Amino acid sequence: MPEVSVEIGGRSFEVACQEGEEHYLKAAAKMLDEEASVLTAQIGRIPEARMLLMAGLMLADKTAGVQDKLREVEDRMAEKEAELERLRSAPQPEAERVEVPVVPGHVTDTLAEIAARAEALAETVDGKLAS
């Protein structure tokens, strides 16, 4: 079982851990050290046991706050998942029939004929103006 040296609140400790968990131990010790540093900055030098107790309680308080937020997020996610499931299981809305008016063929033919006459008139006018 490996022994890891950690520093908390300016004091060194030798701690044993499982093989491969040294990284987690160092990360946890760093968090505890940060809380202990806050205490020593505010209070000054305090007995080791009291410093570790207070730093541990501060971390526990933060952890409780994070757990509360996590529960809120999990509850909201469960609500959204239930809503999504309701939407997925709801029957599909019936298709609406949409009618689009269609211009009758004889109207388009008439419009094309009018356009051709207008172009012919325009050419005639251009020809007379040019002469």
C-alpha positions as CSV (number, residue, x, y, z in Angstrom):
1,M,0.0,0.0,0.0
2,P,1.7,3.2,-1.1
3,E,2.3,6.1,1.4
4,V,1.8,9.6,0.1
5,S,3.1,12.7,1.8
6,V,0.5,15.5,1.8
7,E,0.6,19.0,3.3
8,I,-2.4,20.5,5.0
9,G,-2.4,23.8,6.7
10,G,1.4,24.0,6.6
11,R,1.8,20.6,8.2
12,S,3.0,17.4,6.5
13,F,1.2,14.1,6.9
14,E,2.0,10.6,5.6
15,V,-1.1,8.9,4.4
16,A,-1.6,5.3,3.0
17,C,-3.9,4.7,0.1
18,Q,-4.8,1.9,-2.3
19,E,-2.5,1.4,-5.3
20,G,-3.5,3.8,-8.2
21,E,-5.5,6.1,-5.9
22,E,-2.6,8.5,-5.1
23,H,-3.9,11.1,-7.5
24,Y,-7.3,11.2,-5.8
25,L,-5.7,11.4,-2.3
26,K,-3.5,14.3,-3.4
27,A,-6.6,16.1,-4.9
28,A,-8.6,15.6,-1.7
29,A,-5.6,16.8,0.4
30,K,-5.3,19.9,-1.8
31,M,-9.0,20.7,-1.2
32,L,-8.6,20.2,2.6
33,D,-5.4,22.3,2.5
34,E,-7.3,25.2,0.8
35,E,-9.9,25.2,3.6
36,A,-7.2,25.0,6.2
37,S,-5.4,27.9,4.6
38,V,-8.5,30.0,4.9
39,L,-8.8,29.1,8.6
40,T,-5.1,29.9,9.3
41,A,-5.4,33.2,7.5
42,Q,-8.5,34.2,9.5
43,I,-7.6,32.7,12.9
44,G,-3.9,32.2,12.9
45,R,-2.2,29.2,14.2
46,I,-4.6,26.7,15.7
47,P,-4.1,23.1,17.0
48,E,-3.8,20.5,14.4
49,A,-6.9,18.5,15.4
50,R,-9.1,21.6,15.5
51,M,-7.7,22.9,12.1
52,L,-8.5,19.5,10.5
53,L,-11.9,19.3,12.1
54,M,-12.9,22.8,11.0
55,A,-11.5,22.4,7.5
56,G,-13.4,19.1,7.2
57,L,-16.6,20.7,8.3
58,M,-16.1,23.5,5.8
59,L,-15.7,21.0,3.0
60,A,-18.7,19.0,4.3
61,D,-20.8,22.2,4.1
62,K,-19.7,22.9,0.6
63,T,-20.4,19.3,-0.4
64,A,-23.9,19.5,1.2
65,G,-24.6,22.6,-0.9
66,V,-23.4,20.9,-4.1
67,Q,-25.5,17.8,-3.3
68,D,-28.6,20.1,-2.8
69,K,-28.0,21.7,-6.2
70,L,-27.4,18.3,-7.8
71,R,-30.8,17.0,-6.4
72,E,-32.5,20.1,-7.8
73,V,-30.9,19.5,-11.2
74,E,-31.8,15.8,-11.1
75,D,-35.4,16.7,-10.2
76,R,-35.7,19.2,-13.1
77,M,-34.1,16.7,-15.4
78,A,-36.6,14.0,-14.3
79,E,-39.5,16.5,-15.0
80,K,-38.1,17.2,-18.5
81,E,-37.6,13.5,-19.2
82,A,-41.3,12.9,-18.2
83,E,-42.4,15.7,-20.4
84,L,-40.4,14.4,-23.3
85,E,-41.9,10.9,-22.8
86,R,-45.4,12.4,-22.7
87,L,-44.7,14.2,-26.0
88,R,-43.3,11.1,-27.6
89,S,-46.2,8.9,-26.5
90,A,-48.9,11.5,-27.5
91,P,-50.8,10.7,-30.6
92,Q,-49.6,12.4,-33.8
93,P,-51.8,15.4,-34.7
94,E,-54.1,14.8,-37.7
95,A,-52.8,16.1,-41.0
96,E,-54.6,19.3,-42.1
97,R,-55.8,19.5,-45.6
98,V,-54.5,22.7,-47.2
99,E,-56.0,23.8,-50.5
100,V,-54.0,26.0,-52.7
101,P,-55.9,28.0,-55.4
102,V,-54.7,27.1,-58.9
103,V,-54.9,29.6,-61.7
104,P,-56.9,28.1,-64.5
105,G,-55.1,27.4,-67.7
106,H,-57.1,29.7,-69.9
107,V,-56.2,32.6,-67.6
108,T,-52.5,32.0,-68.0
109,D,-52.9,31.6,-71.7
110,T,-54.8,34.9,-71.9
111,L,-52.1,36.6,-69.8
112,A,-49.4,35.2,-72.1
113,E,-51.3,36.5,-75.1
114,I,-51.7,40.0,-73.5
115,A,-47.9,40.0,-72.8
116,A,-47.1,39.1,-76.4
117,R,-49.4,41.9,-77.7
118,A,-47.8,44.4,-75.3
119,E,-44.3,43.4,-76.5
120,A,-45.4,43.8,-80.1
121,L,-46.9,47.2,-79.4
122,A,-43.6,48.2,-77.7
123,E,-41.6,47.2,-80.7
124,T,-43.9,49.1,-83.0
125,V,-43.6,52.2,-80.9
126,D,-39.8,51.8,-80.7
127,G,-39.7,51.4,-84.5
128,K,-41.7,54.6,-85.1
129,L,-39.6,56.5,-82.6
130,A,-36.4,55.4,-84.3
131,S,-37.5,56.5,-87.8
